[in-house]
Amino acid sequence: MSILELKNVCYSYSGKHQNVQVLKNISCCFEKGKVYAIVGKSGSGKSTMLSLMAGLDIPTSGQVLYEGTPTSKMDLDRYRRECAAVIYQSFRLFPLLTISENITYPMELRGFRGEQAREKARELVRKVALPESVLDRFPNMLSGGEQQRVAIARALSMDSKLILADEPTGNLDEENSKNIIDILINLARQDNYCVIIVTHDLSVIPRMDVVFRLSGGELKPV
């Protein structure tokens, strides 16, 4: 069974003179163990589609299903907290928290604290190829590539198998971009995550298992 599915999803909003349809009757499935890319130009609706998958918004019509259950029938706060791990272009780390505190924050929301959470943070920074010494630093002490690795580690701390990455390499140079994509691919293929990357960077296409192109509100396989 797919971990995430969109069924006949449409999304529109009221413009100044008329309704604007951003997404048109989108249907697709996403499975664990694969890395997906949704590509398209800026303004094509990629971020809107990711917001629907992340439970940050709801479709105008159609359904988003997580493990077969419509998200409209779920507690969306809990879904965002426990099911859909999102990685952003701008990292979105808490600047006044240490790296350890950033990574363990989602765990604390589920009741894991103290040494148990700290040990998990050590495990996760190793998984994203960072030294344990970063745990006591603050985000502004790290490079952009390192901050994005921390953002991935924080996503993994949710203990969900669904990772949604919104332009995860948009603020990085070519080398760091490759390293971040390497990490996300390994999570899918080695650790059985479902990784969905939303991007305008067409260079990632050859490395993906499945690629969709979003254009004119319609989603088509590449």
Secondary structure as UniProt FT lines:
FT   STRAND          4..14
FT   STRAND          19..30
FT   TURN            32..33
FT   STRAND          35..39
FT   TURN            42..43
FT   HELIX           46..53
FT   TURN            54..55
FT   STRAND          61..66
FT   TURN            67..68
FT   STRAND          69..70
FT   HELIX           71..73
FT   HELIX           76..82
FT   STRAND          84..88
FT   TURN            89..90
FT   TURN            95..96
FT   HELIX           99..109
FT   TURN            110..111
FT   HELIX           114..127
FT   TURN            128..129
FT   HELIX           132..136
FT   HELIX           139..141
FT   HELIX           144..156
FT   TURN            157..158
FT   STRAND          162..166
FT   TURN            168..171
FT   HELIX           174..191
FT   STRAND          194..199
FT   HELIX           202..207
FT   STRAND          210..215
FT   TURN            216..217
FT   STRAND          218..221
//
